[in-house]
Amino acid sequence: MAGSLTIRGASIVRSAGVHVGDVVVVDGIIREVAPSARSVAGEVVDGRGLVLMPGVIDPQVHFRDPGLTHKEDLATGSRAAAAGGVTAFLEMPNTKPNTSTLEALDAKLAIGAEKCVVHYGFFIGATGHNDDVLNAADKACGIKIFMGASTGDLLVTDPDVLDRIFRTANKLIAVHAEDERRLIERKASLPADHPRDHPVLRDATAALMATKQAVGLSLKYGTRLHVLHVSSEEEADFLTTIPRDRITAEVCPHHFVLDYEDYERLGTRAQCNPPVRGGRHATALWKHLVAGTFDCTATDHAPHTLEEKGKAYPGSPSGMPGVEWLLPLMADRVARGMCTWPDLVRWMCEGPARCYGIVGKGKIEPGYDGDLVLVDPRATRTIRDGEVWTKCGWSPFDGWTTTGWPVMTVIDGQPVFRDGVIVDGVRGRALTYQR
């Protein structure tokens, strides 16, 4: 159900710049963007002193629904998204059952329609034996290939199978790029009894090897490729040397805001795949983001319970929550003068929409969907375990104080999050894609 809304006097952010003005949304669609709007629709919201962005899109989350809902589900995950200014997400296929059949995809879309308070999209997962399903999954945002570190049957390492999938794919392929053979060899030959060993076992070479393999196949067949969660300086440097008309890539904030020393403080909470490397890698990833090497940001939100995370390494699971802190972490960098609001729109709104061809999203322009987020650029808050929306109840950024927080999140012209509260009765829609 769409709504109507007028926001007056906000600092409206587009990738080209910022200007103070009004935005009018009528029946879920942006009708007017002007210094002083000629029309009014619905509730009038005073945006003076606030920053108005397009709704943030998180193109990589694991909301664990179905089958792993003790960690998260589409209801709690989408509420965490809304609280963080995220109005749309793309969710990964490693659930139980895996989203590797048309039936599983349809079932997940049905759950989304029932539970999600923001807009949603889902990947179809490659198994190496479901090529017909991959190409028939028109409702999927893309094909996900785990080249390393997967669960269930979502792992594709055979070069001939990878070649076949890339050759025949009719939609975007997104890859988790770590070379599985190298990971196995290093685990067998290197000691590992502390989370700080994680980036040693899963080194930058493993990531670069798989990224090069996927890029080579994309260039060979002209297949649309998206490289997920780039984590190393080597990968980022490599991406600057190749044609990029059919290849895009993303970076996650935890790979450039956390450091290697955080393993001592956070222990297994910092454990994720690909790993936090810190040091030169974190510095390089940020520089490459600012320079335009990366097309978008994502969180790879992958929650586990604290009980699960409390297992001794390496028996502890990899992954951390992140969806509700993507915007606050990045807004804090704006506050510190490290980037600009238009940068955030390019990375978190326009970029994901362009990479996946998401229809109607990512811009504050007439004719686009009325998905918006109002941010108080001066609001300073401290992130604390137990005061979070994600079901797992904890944050790797516990104790961090950041500046710049969303105060209202709007989907289809309807406020879904307002002044710290989720608005009852609002539901998102399944995303659509222009291939």
Secondary structure, 3 states (H helix, E strand, C coil): CCCCEEEEEEEEEECCEEEEEEEEEECCEEEEEECCCCCCCCEEEECCCCEEEECEEEEEECCCCCCCCCCCCHHHHHHHHHHCCEEEEEECCCCCCCCCCHHHHHHHHHHHHHHCCCEEEECEECCCCCHHHHHHCCCCCCEEEECCCCCCCCCCCCHHHHHHHHHHCCCCEEEECCCHHHHHHHHHHCCCCCHHHHHHHCCHHHHHHHHHHHHHHHHHHCCCEEECCCCCHHHHHHHCCCCCCCEEEEECCHHHHCCCCHHHHHHHHHCCCCCCCCHHHHHHHHHHHHHCCCCEECCCECCCCHHHHCCCCCCCCCCCCCHHHHHHHHHHHHHCCCCCHHHHHHHHHHHHHHHHCECCCCCCCCCCECCEEEEEEEEEEECCCCCCCCCCCCCCCCCCEEEEEEEEEEECCEEEEECCEECCCCCCCECCECC
